[in-house]
Amino acid sequence: MTGQIKSKLFVIVYLFLLVYSYSFPNKNRIVVAIDGNPVSLDPRIGFTQVSEHVYGLIFNSLVKYDDKLNIVPDLAEKWETKDYKKFTFYLKKGVKFHNGKELTSKDVIYTFLSLKDENFISVKKRSVENIKKIVADGKYKVTFYLKKPDFNFLSKVIAPGIGIVPYGSGKNFSNFPIGTGPFKFVSFNYGEKIVLKRNDNYFGEKPKVKKVILKIVPDEATIALELRKGSVDCTINTLSADTIYQLKKDKKLKVLVKKGTNYQYIGFNLKDNVTKNKNIRKAIAYGLNIDKIIKYLYRNYVYRAYTILPPDHPFHTDNVIKYNYNPKKARKLLKETGIKNITLEYKASTNLKYLQQAEIFQYQLKKIGINLKISSFEFATVITDIINGNFQMYSLMWIGANLTDDIFYDLFYSKNIPPKGYNRGRYENPLMDELLLNLQNCLNVGERKKLDARIEYLISSDLPYISLWFVDTVFVGNKNLKNVKIDPTGSLNFLKTIHW
């Protein structure tokens, strides 16, 4: 056989195997592209989106959200509270950690007390500040006593926020995490992959696939390429709208979309001599054609936001001021300020998507008479400047925090200015403070909903934030993947049900 024939035969065999491997993948495993490394796989520490999504497969919490954002049982079979100051959880019996030990109240108490330990460093300490003591009544009953009533206490012990770890889990627990979740940890090679295997002793419905490989691919062009050639089976919320638009044309792939809850906004420094002027903020709100940005930059994979709480939230309200595109009104408001030649600095990260977004803001605001100077830095620098008050304008996203109305107190109470809280705009309004303190002490659902509506209206009136959009959850994967159940938060929970 000549070398030329051998070469052609090799190419034919290679192409056949490539097509075969795509059409008939390994049915025992799923390869998922994620766009970054987790900070920690200890569910008491990890706080980034990637961290929480990964350890959400390894651990369970006392309670969790369902796909309609209702709080439902997880490790707790049920719970009781009469005054929101004492919460009793009844644990499911027979739940096993991955090392074979049964989960008991001892593990639950240890998880939360370790977070309260002053030597334990974690941003999640805020979730346990109000806990006075935790008491076990046997192996399967545990009661939390709070210092003061907390209407949203369940949201502080919810999945994946604080997963329950085995009693005695130390500082190096992240190196080999042991949970009760549907998947067991196997290995983590930084910058390469995380390998998980099915927990055959899982107390809930067992996953269909035996193995999950979370392939770390920071570059979205590479993710798209690997999806097309079949070396990656699927991904969720890692791709830009343009890339999704292109991949949707590939007959070997499918795209699934679900209305999301992650909230994008523009923030202002209300101590700045220019952006403290409400008319300027309102002019910006009227001067931005948000609907056009949603249609052309994001190809309708985001949807308009007028409030911080998402539309499916039980306390959502539509009774707010809606700033739809009105350049004539924007120019009138600017004229009323008496300020000429307005130039504002806009802080943005070096991420291409956010730079494009900033440039569109710049172009649109130029039309109403505002010059936007874009200052682009690495994200760590941007967030540090914002925390320190070194900014005029920026745009960021809240991921998950807007699923509870506690977010209002964190963002807008006058005494929660960094480093104490998240009032990065230095917003102060005595009426807002009064409403927020009333909300903190309100235990009646009906009254709480009314307070939330008043708070959202005041935000739309004072404009410390301009609400932009909520981001959809978008799954892109091999067309042969079945039973893909994505949720509004964009988690990896679809791996619990997915199969070939």
Protein Blocks (a to p, Z undefined) as FASTA:
>chain_A
ZZklmmmmmmmmmmmmmmmmmmmccfkbccdddfbdcfbfcfklomcfklmmmmmmmpcc
fbdcdfkopacdfkbmbdcdfklpaccddddehiacfkopacdfklmmmmmmmmmpmklg
cfklmmmmmpmbdcdedjkbccdddfbdcfklmmmmccfkbacddehiafklmmmccdfb
fbdcfbdcehiaccddddfkbfbdcdfbfbdcddddfblklmmmmmmnopafbdehkacf
klmmmmmmpmkbccdddddfbdcdddddfkbfklmpmklmmmmmmmpcfklmmmmmnnop
accdfbfbdfklmkbcfbdcdddddfklmmmmmmmnopahiacdddddfbfklmmmmmmm
mmmmmmnopacddddddfklmmmmmmnopafbdcdddehjlmpfklmmmmmgmklccfkb
mclnopacfklmmmmmmmmmpcbfklmmmmmmmmmmmmmmnomaccfbdcdddddddfkb
ghiacdfkopaklmmmgcZZ
